[in-house]
């Protein structure tokens, strides 16, 4: 550009520093131009032949603002001595003449056409990425797995079903009572993740026993990218000292011990007053309640639960709680629905009959139902005469299939089915077999089996002194046994961290076994590194030696051998240890190995577990209840190991009690509850949706372009991984990219094995941040390109426009699910015709070639009038299509919401768990969404000018 184009008083804008606002030409001489930017109080000097500046020029009908904040609608623009004069009218209708020198300098151009005309033209790649991001956002928002995609979990159908079912409710209040090993914590985390991603929840409180605080804290961060604040007594005091009135209001996501509320009325009141969208309580069966006595902990949780919209209780299976304990949990969920124990017991009897009816239908099928008039009558009473009449009228070959529909209707109307979810290993496939191997050893001379305390007897290293490793025959056995298993991964679990450390040092330093250690004294990063080293198939450790903490939270199903270096005095803890290997996804039978001293308390405990509970080779759901019954006799026998008669009696009594309890549970098997806890058809749809979004190639290809466009430095890390670092020319600061960088993988399988690296999914916080920055700001909202298209003459100008449907409704209502698409695209030629059906977006992307910025800016100045005309044509056509878009979305919305309401209304007549408030909320939300669609307007989100070349 020549010197004569710069005249003092002209207004220009910087293409590279748009935040400076409008600049004023102060002086132009010696091939230099000096520009003042009043809004930023900055002055810049540029070379006139390559200044990164664009002339600011407003057209008729545009609104401009004076330096006195007077808003003017432009009617005409004139040029005088190289500067513009704008003639127009103000908001009162008065005529105004505004020289460009007196334009407001604090102007920010954000609309696509504004930025295009002032020369703020984006790179063509950014425009393509913006439109592609819109496609991805719409696909994700309408996916059945929305909100669950970003969870670092194994894809298990029963967990997906429960998470999706509860996450979809207005305010989920439910009891998660899956059998041990089926993942109640994972289910709760998935529900929380979905509610937060969809913005249906913002404030969450998790109340836990003290021993589980750090486990949950780590689990929420590692698996769900949820960063909770831990509030204990010390932290609360520190926050109050720093000026905070209520520590529970200092964070949105809070984990706290139940004991904190139980010990302090102040803390309890603060937790109540803070208000929560969801309250989660783990180990809820430990909250004591009976007709006579209600524990203080129960009362504390009850008070907070009443102030929380949602409530998730994680607990042991209802059979272990007993009817009274089960009622106590349900009473927390809905005190109005479950006000009285006797009333609840009466209802349970009714559901027993319903359960028997479903069992008969499942076993007998159509032939049974056709012959049994009594069953027909009972079904007619529960489902209505029409349902049975229609079923009887079906052809015989269709009746068996239709039985499933009748059963589904019964399940849908089941009383506690909406608030209680319990899956068992009986109903969930995929668990491996277990095989137990015991190795009796001669006790060393230093071991004294007649000591009074059990602790040193169950953990002999406590008796054997500092050099116990060389004295303990268990260590010698382990050394020899590992030599025979050189190609096998082995997990060794012992009770204490110092035991694990000593074993690791001995194996790795003295006998050269590749081992690593894992214990509570290590930092989280070091634990992750140990787990990753153990998971490495080629160069990793053969043995991971873990303290008791290894039986919490971590899954090592790639390993098939578990060595129990000692035994815990708790059936539940034993099951947690075995559960690190005995999980869905385990490809081989789990081999459990126990070295023990002959004639020791450990031998007695082993026999009680094995012969009394059968706890090694299968899950013992009754183990905790039986331990409480036999704890004292067991301890007595362990301290009198010479009394074989007492041991035989203990084992026999335990076997009988176990078999009797298991028989009771079997006879009381609640098929109705099992079916309401899992819907295979819906779970399969969720699984397919999750697997589709796990397409590594699609997300990796997109993410690499996204990271690169924002200026993030990329380095490859394995086949499906990257190492990210903040680049020197990043477009903006990213809160979700740490200063020291991030190592990630796009593979779910690798992420499950390597917990020391990030799982980069479509819902990872960094991915969401970048996608939002790209689509909510002006980045990439205009571009110019050139392409060869024989069907059109050279010089033809095409304008591609992308319109977004503006919806004034909370994101929590997920209205995007009912829209016919993520955006409206038009492709307008010079005659005003829409060619979008002929020339699709992707083929254009493949043919289009970018232009230099200077060439693009010159081209826009030359064809501005043409572009303006075609944009007006595009807006007219978009406005004409708007009613059709609204009607399509309203039709889909109304149909789906009405069907859901009719189902809820029918259920409310037979299921007290659904109250009028839920029905009213459903209708209110429907009206809110309908109003939002009816008032929705199209907004130009992005445009591309395409010039056809020869």
N, C-alpha and C positions, 0 to 999 in steps of 0.2 A: 504494500500500500504506500502511496506517495505522501509527501509532506502536506500537500494542499488539502488532504482529507481531514486534517486535525486543525480545528479552529477554537480559540479560547471561548469558553462558555458551552461547548458541546458536552453531551453526556455520553459516556462510554462505560462499559462494564468489563471487568476482568474475567477471562474464561478460566483462569486457573485459581483465582481467589474470589469466588462469587460472594463470599460472606463480607467483602469490603463494601458492598452496596454500589450505588451509582457514583461514578467518578466524573470530575469536571476537568476539562482541558485548561491548564493554567498557562502553559507556554509551549511553543513548538519551534525549535531552531536547531541548526547543526545536526540534522537527522536524529534528533532526540525529542521526545514529547514528555512533558511533565504532567502527571495526572494527580489531582487531589481527591481523596475519598473522605468527605466530611463525616460520614456515619461512623467510620472507624478511626477518624483522626490520623490518617496515614497518607503519605505522599509517595508515589512511585514514578520512576523515570524509565522509559522504554525506548528502544531503537524503533524508528518509525517504519522500517521495512519489515519487521517481524514481531511487532507488539502483539501479545496474546489478548487483544481487546476486541470488543464488538460494539458497534454503534447502537445506542438505544433509540428505538423508533416506535411510537405508538400509533395505532390506526384508529379510524372512526369506530365509534361504539365501545371502545375500550375505556376503562376507568383508570384515571391517574390521580395522584395525590400531590398537592403542593407542599412547599416547605413550611406552610402554616397549617397543615393537616386539613386542607379543604379538598373534598372529594369532587372530582370533575369528570363528567362523561364527555369524551372527545366527539366533536362533530366534524371538525376539519383540521388538517395539518398544513401549515405553510412553512416555507423556508425563507430566511432573511439573513444575508451575510454569512451563510454557511451554518446557521443555527435554526432550530425549529421553533415555531410558535404554534401552540395548541389552542384552538378555539372550541369552546364547549359550554356546558351548563353545569351549575353546582346542584346540590341536593334540593335547594329552594327554587330551582328553575331560573336562576339569574345567569345571564351570559357572562362568560369568563374568558379572558385571554391570558394564557399561562406560558411564558417563555420556558424553554427546557432548563435554563439555568436555575429556575426556581422550583424544579421538581423535588420532591422529598428524596433525600439521598439514601434513606434506610429502606430500600426496596429489595425484596427477595423474590426472584422469579422461580416459580415452582411448577406451574402448569406446562404441559408438554409444548403447546404452541408458543407460549411466552418464551420459554428457554430456546426454542428453535429460532425464533425471529431475532433474539438478541445475540445469537451466535453461541449459546451454551449447548453445543451439540455433543451428544455422548458418543462414545465408541460404539460401533455397530454390534460388537460382541456383547456389550452390556445390555443393549436393547433386546437382543435375542434371549439373553439369560433372564431378563425381567419377565418376558412373556412365558418362557419355559417355567419359571418359578411360579407364576400364576397357575399354570397347568398342574404342577405338583401340589400346590396348596389346595386346590379344589379336589384333586384326587384323594388327598389325605383326609380332608375334612368330611368327605362323603364315604370314606372307608368304614366298614363295620368294625375294624380294629383301631379306629381313631383313639388316640390317647394311650394305647397299649403297645404301640410299635416300638417306642423308645426304651422299653424295659429290658434289662439284661437278664433274661430268664430263659430257661428251656421252655419250648412251646408245648405245654401239656394241656390237652383239651379241657379237663375238668377245671383247671385253674382259669383258663381263658373264659369259660362259660360263667363262672361265678363272678369274676371281675367285671365282665361286660354287663351281666344282669344287674349287679348292684350299682355300678357306675352310671347306668342309664336312669336310675330312679331319681326323683326330685330330691329326696333326702334319705339316703340309705341308712337304715337302722336294722342291723342283722347280727346273728350269732354265727360265727365261722367255727365249726366244730369238726373239721376233717380229722380223720385218723392220723396218728403220728406219722411223719414222713411224707405227707401229701401236700404240705406247703401252705399252712395258714398264713404265715408271715408274708410269703410271696403274694398270696391273693390280696392281702390287705395293702401291700405296697403297690400292686397294680391298680387297685381301686383308687388309692390316693393319687397316683400318677395321672390317671385318666381325669379325675376331677380337677386337678390343678391345671393340666394342659388345656382342658376345655373351659377353664375359668368358672366351673360350677362350685368350686371351693377355693378359698384363699387362706383361711385360718384353720390350722389343724393342731390338735393336742394329742400326744401319745402318752398314756400313763402305763408305767411298767414296774415290775419288781426291780429292786436295786441291781440285781445280778444281770439283768438283761439290757441295761441302759446303753452300754457301749456297743453291744451286738447290734441293736436296732439302729443306733446312730450310724454305724459303719454300713449296715445292710441297706439303709435308705439312700445313702450317698453312692455306694458302689453299684447297686443294682438299678436304682431309679433316678439318679442324679438329683436327689432331693436333699438339700442341706438343712438339717434341723439344728436348732439351738438347744443345748442341754442346760436345763434349769434345775440345779440342786440348791441346797440351803446356802452354800458358800457363794454361788453365782448370784442368787437373789439378793443377798446382803450387799454384794459388790455393786450391783445395779442400783440399789436404793441409795447407797452412799454416793453414787455418781449423779444422783438427782432424778431418778426415775421413780414415779409413784407406784407403778404396778409393773413388776418385772415381766409378767405374762403378756404385757402389751408391747414389749420391746422387739418381738419377732413374730413373724406370721406362722412359722412352723416350729413347734416346741415339743421336746421330749422331756419328761419329768418323772421322778419316782412317785409311786402312790404314797410311799411313806412320808414324803414331804408334805402332802396335804393332810395326812392323818395326824401328823405331829404338830401342825401349826394351823390354827383357825384363821390366822391372817392370810397365810398362803392359800388356804382353801377359798376364802372369800375373794382373793385376787384372781384365782383361776376361774371362779364363777363369773365374776364381773367382766373378765376379758372377752367372753363370748367366742364361740367356736363354730365353724361350719361342720367340722367332723371331729369327734372324740374317738380315739382308739384305745382299747384296754386289753393288754395281753395277760395271759394266765388269769382270766376272769373267774375261773373256778376256785381260786384262792380267796375270793371275797366271801367271807362267811355270812350265811343267812339261814335262819330257821324261824319257825313260828314264835319261838320263845325269845331268841337272841339275834339281833342284827349287828354285825361287826361294824366298828367305826370306819374301817376302810370301805366297806360296802356303802355306808351312808355318804361318805365323801364322794365316791364315784357317782352315786345317785344324784347328788346335788349338782355336780358339774354336767352330768348327762342331761338333766332337765333344761340346761341353758345351751345345749348343743343341738343343731339341726340334725346332724347325722351321728350315728353311733355304731361302731364295729367292736364286738366283743369276741376275742379269740380265746377259746376254751377247750378243755378236754371234751371227749365225746359225751353226749347227754346221758348215756347209760351209766357212765362212771360218776356223774353228778348225782344220780338218783332223781326221783320225781320232784322232791323239794328243791334240790339244788338247780335243776333245770328250770323250774318255775321262777326261781330267784333271778336268773339271767334274763328270762323273757320279761320279767317285771321291770328290769332296768330299761329294756328296749321300748316298751310301751305300757306304762303303768295303768292307763285307762283300759287297754285291751286285756291286761292280765292283773286285775285288782285283787283277786281272791284265790287262794290255793285250792280250796275245795271245788270251786267252779272250774278251775283248770283241770283238776283230776277227772271231773265229770266229762269234760270235753275230750280228754285223752281217751276215755273209753269209747266215745263215738268214733274217734279216728282209728281206734283199734279195729272196729267193725269195717270201716272204710278200707283199711289196709288189707284185711282178710278178703274183701270183695275184689280188690285189685289183684291180689295173689291168685284168686280163683280164675279171673279173666285171663291173666298171663299164662297160667298153666293149662286151662281148659280150652281157651280160644272160642271160635264161633260155634263149634259143635256143642260145647258146654252151655253157652248162653242161650242157644235156640231151645235146648231141652229144659233148662232150669227156669221155671216161671217165677220162682221167688227172687232170683237174681235180677230178672227182667223188671220185676216190680220195684226192687230197691234202686235200680238204675233210673227208672222212670221217676221215682220220688226225688232223686238227687239231681237228675239232669232234665227232667220233663218228659212227658209222654211222647212228644214229637220226636225227640232224639231216638227213642227205642223203636217207634213206628217206622221212621225212615230207615233205621238199620235193618229191621226185619224185611223191609221191601227191597233191599238190595239183592242183586244176584248172588248166589252162593259163593262164587269165586271172589267177590269183592268184600264179603263180610269179614273175612279174617283181617284184611288190611284196615277195614273201618273200625275194628276193635281198638286199634291203636288210637284212633281219634277219640273214642269214648273214654279210654284210659287217660288221655291227655287232658280231657275236660275235667275228669275227677281230680287229677293231680293239680290242675290249675286252681281248683277251689279248695284245696287242702289248707287247713288252718294255719299251722306254723310254717308252711312251705315258703311263704314270702319273707320270713324273718330268720329261718334256720336253714343252714346249709351244712351237710355232712356227707363227705365222700369216704368210702372205705376201700381197702385193697381188694375187697370182694368185687367191687364195681369198677375199679380203675385197673386197666391192664398195663403190663409193661414192667412189672417188678421182677427181679431175678430170684433164683433159688438161693438158699443159704446152706452152707455146710460147715459144721463145727468140728474142730480138731483140738484135742487137748494133749498136753505134753507133761506128764508127771516128772518131777525132778527131785533129787535128794537135797534136803535143806542143808546149808553150810553149818558148821559148828557154832558160829556166832549167833545164829538165829535161835531165839528163845520162844517157842510156841505157847508158853504158859504165862506170857506177860498179861497184865491186867487190861491195858488199853488196846483197843482194836486197831487204831491207826498204824502203829509200827508193824503189826502183824499182817495187815493187808498190803503194806508197802514196805517190804523187808529192807530196802535200801536205807530206811531210817534207823534200822538196828545195826547194820553191818559196818558203820563207820565211814571215814573219809575215802578209804580205798575200796568201797563197796563194789565198784565196777569189776575189779579183778577177783572179788570174792563171790559174786552173785552168779549162781549157775544159770540163771535166766539169760544173762549176758552172753555166756559161753554158748548156750543153746542158740541164741539169736545169731551169733557170729557164724556158727556152722550151718544153720538153716538158710541164711542169706546166700551162702556159697552155692547152695543147691538151687537157688531161685535167681540167678544172676540176670536173667532176661525179664524178670517180673518187677513191676512197681509194687512197693510195699508201704502201707501206712501203719506206723507204730504209734499207739496212743497210751500215755501213762498219766497219772493223776497230777504230778507236780512239774513245774517248769525246771527246777534244778535237776530233776531226774532226766528230763528230755535233753537238757544241755550236756550233761555228763555222757549220756549214751551217744549223742551226736559226735562229741569230741573223740570218744573211744573208737567209734566206727570209722570216722573219716581220717583221723590222724594216725591211729595205731594199726588198723587193718586195711585201710585204703578203700573202704566202701564209699561210693558217692552218696553222701547223705546231706540233709539239711534239717534245720530245726524250726519249730513254730511254737511260740508261747506268748503269754500275755505281757511279758516284759518287753517285747519288741514293739517298735513303732508300726503303724499300719502299713507304711511303705515297705518296711523290711519284711513284714508278714506276706505282703503281696509278692515280693521278690522271691521269697522262699517257696510260696505256692507255685509261682511261675516256673521256677527252676525244677520243681518236682514234676510239673506238667509237661515240660519239654521232652518230646519223645526220643530225640537223637542224643543230645548232650546233657540232658537233665539228670537230676538225682534219682538214684534207684529207690532211696528210702527217705520218707519224711517222718521225722519223730516229733510228735506233738504232745503238748500238755493237754489238760482237759478242755482247754479252749478250742482245741481242734475238733471237738464234737459239737461245736456250735457254729452254724451258719455256713461253713465251707463244705463244698461238695467235690468229691474226688472219684466220680464214677468211672473215670478212665483206669482206675486202679482196681484190682480184683482181690488183693490179699490184705487182710486187716490183722495185725498182731496186737492183742490186748496184753500189754506188759503187766497190768494189774486189773482188778475189777472194781468198779464203783459200787457203793452200797446204795444203789437206787436203780430199779428196773428201767425207769424213764431215761436216766443218764446212760445206761447201757445201750438202750435203743437209739439214743442220739449218736453214740459212738458208731454203732453199726450202720446207722442211717447216712453216714458220710459216703459210704460205698453202695449201700442198698437203696438205690434210687432208680426212677424211671430213666432209661437211657444207658443203664449198666448193661454191657453186652455179654457178660459171662456171670456164672454163679459166683456169689461172694464167698470167699474162703476165710473163715474166722479161726484164728490160731491163739491158743492160750497156754503159755508155759506157767506152771505153778508148782509149789512145794507140796510134796506128799504130807498128809497129816497136818495140814495148816488150815487156818480160817478161810483162806482163799479157796481151798479144795471144797470146803463145806458150802461156801457161797456159790461156787461153780456148780455143784450138784443141785443146789436149790434152784438156781436159774435154769439149768438144763433139764433136770428130771422133774422138778416141781412146776416151773412156769413154762418150760419149753421156749425160753426167751431167746436162745441163740439162733435157732433155725427158722423162726417165724416171729412176726410181730405179736407181742402179748398185750392186747388192749386192756387186759384186766390187771396188768402187772403192778401199777401204782396202788390200786385198791387192795390187792392181795398183800403187798408189802406192808401197808398200814395195819393189816390184820395180823400179820405174822412177824412183824419187826422184832418184838421182844423175844419170842421163841427162837427166832433165827439167831439173834445175838447171843442168847444163852448157849445154843449148840456150838456156835463159832468159838466160844470161850471154854467149851468142854468137848473138844474134838475127839477125845477117847471114848465118848459115850455114843457108840454106834446105834444103840436102840433109840436114843432120843433123835438122832439124825433120820433114821428110817421113819419114825413117827412123823417128824416134821415134813419129810418129803411126801409121805402118803396123805397127810392132812392137806397139804398144799395142792397136790394133784386133784384130790376130791373137790376142794373148794373151787379150783380153777375150772374143772369140768362142769361143775354145777352152775357156775356163773356164766360160762360160755354157752351152756345149754339154754339158760334163761335169755341171754342176749340173742341167740339164734331163733328161739321161739318168738321173741319180741321183735324180730327183724322188721324194720319199718321200710317196706318197699316203696310206700308212698313218698316218704322223705327222700329215699335214694333217687327216685325219679325226678322229684322237684329240685334236687340238688345238681342234676346234670341232664342236659338236653343234647344228645349226641349230634342231632342234625344242625342245631345252631352252633355248637362247638366246632363242627367241621367247617362251617362257613367262616368262622373266625380264624380257624387254623389256616385255611386257604388264603384269607386276606393277609394274615401275618406273613406267610411264606412268600406271597407276592411282593410285599413291601421289603422283604429281606433280599430281593434281587441285588446281589453285590455289584454286578456290572453297572446297573442303572444308577444306583446311588453314588458309586465311586466315581463314575464318569462325570456326573453332574457336580458332585462336591469338589472335585479337583478344579473344575472351571470356576466354581463359585469362590473357593479359597483364593485362587490365583487372581481373579478380577478384583478382589478386595485388597490385594497386595500382601497376602500371607505367604511366607516362604515355605515351600514344600520339599520334603525329602522322602523318597520311598522307604518303606519299612516292611519287608516281606512282600508277599504276593498281594495281600488285600489291606495293607496298612500304610500309614503316612506318619511323618514327624512334622508338626507344624511349629513355626516360630513367627513372632511378630516381625514383619518386613519393614524396611526403611521407608517405603512409600505406600503404607497402608492408607486406604481411603478414609478410615475413621478408627477411633479407639473401640476395641471389642472387649466388653466386660467378661465374656465367657472364654477368652483365650488367655491363659496364665502367662505371666511375664517370662517364665522359664520354658514356655512351650508346652506341647501336648503330643503324646504318642497315642495313636489310635488304630483301630481296625474296623473295617466295614463288615466283617464276617461275624455273625452271631456265635457260630461254633468256636471260633478262635477267642472271642471275648469271654465265653464261658470258661475256657481253659486258662486264659491270661487275664486275671483280674487286676493286674498291675497296669494295664493299658485301657484307654477309653473305648467304649463301644459307640461308634459314630453311626447313629440311625437318623431317620428323617425327623425324629423328635428329640434329638440331642440338643441341649441348650445352645451350643454354638451354632448348630445348623438353623435352629429357629431364629436366633438373633440375626444371622446373616440374611435369611429369607425375608424377615420382617423389615430389615433396613433397606433391602432392595426394592420391596414393593410399597412400603409406606412412605418412603422419601422419593425425591425426584430422580434418583440415580437410574440412568438407562431409560428415561421416559420419552426420549426422542432420538432419532438417528436418520442418517441419509446414506443411501447405498445406490449402486448401479448394477444392472444386470442385462444380459443379452436375452431377448425374447423374440424369436422370429415372428410370432403371431401379432406383435405390435410394432408400429413404425418407430424408428430411432427418434429419441427426443420426447417420447411420450412420458408424461408425468403421472405416476400413481401415488396415491396417499393411502397408507394402511393405518387404520385407527383401531385401538383396543379400548373398549368401554367397560368400566366396572359398575355393577349394580350396587349403589349405596344403600345400605340397610341400617336404619337407626334402631338397633336392637342389641341387647347384650349378647356377647359371644357365647355365653353359657347356654343359650337356647339352640345353638347349632343350626341356624336357619339355612346355612349353605347346603345342607343335605337335600333340600327341596328345590334348589335352583337347577334349571336345565343345563347349565354350564358355568364355568368359572368366569367367563367374560363374553362380551359380544365383539366380534371382529368384522370390520368392513374393509373393502379394498376399492377405492373410488378412482375411476378414470376421469380424463378431462371432460367427458360428456355427462358426468354424474352417475354413471352406471356402477353397480356393485359387482365386482368380479371375484368376491371371496369364495364363491362356490367353485369357480373355475381354477383359481390360483390359490391353493391352500398355503398355510403359513410355513410348514416345514419345507415343501419344494422350493418356495421362494428363498428360504434361508440357505439352501444348498446352492442356489444360482447366484445369490447376491454377493457383490464385492464391495468392501468398504472404500470410502474416499478419504483423502487427506482433509484435516480440519479446515485449513485455509480454503481449499476448493469447495468444501461443503458450505462454508460461510458465504463465499462469493455467489454460489449457486442460489442460496436462499434469498439473498438480496435481489437477484435477478428475477426469480419466479415467485416472489412472495405473494403477489396478487393471485396467481394461479392456485397456490397452496391454500390461501385463505378461502377462495371460492370452493375448492373441493372439500375443505373442512366443513364449510356451511352445508354442503350437500350431504356429507357424512352425518352431521348432527341431525339434519332433517330426517334422514332414513333411520337413524338410531331412535329418534323420538317416535317414529311411526311403528317401530318394532316393540317399543317398551310395553304397550298394553298386552301384546301377546306373551311376552316374557313374564309379566306379572300374572296373567291368567294361568299359564302353565304351572308356575310355581305355586300359586294359590290352590290349584286343583290337586297337585301332589300333596301339599301340606294338609289341606282339608280332609282328603281321603285318609291319609295316614293317621292324623290326629283323631278323626272320628272313629276309626276302627279301634284305636287304642282306648278311647273313652268308652266305647260300647263294651269292650272287654272288661274294663275296670268297673263299669256300672253293673254288669252282670255278676262279677265276682263279689262286689260289695254287698249284694243281696244274700250271699251264702257264706262270705268270708269276713268276719269282723275285723281282720287285720287291715282292711281297706276302709278308711273312714271318709266322711263327706269332705273333710278338708283337702284330702288328696284329689278328689274329683274336682273340687272348686279350683284348686291350683292348676290342674291340667287345663281346665277351660280358660282360666285367666291367661295362661301362657299361650294358648292357641289364639285367643283374641289379640294378644300383643303381637304375635308373629304375623297374623293376617293384616293388622293395621300397618305394620312395618312394610310388608310387601305392597300393599295398596298405595303407600306413599313413597315407594322406592323411586329413585331417579338414577339415570345413567350419567356417569362422570367419565370424561375422557382421561384415561390412565396413561396411555402411551400412543405415540404416532411415529410412523416411518415414511419418509419421502423416498420414492423409488424412481430413478431415472433410467429409462430403457435406452441402451446404447446400441451401436451398430454391431 
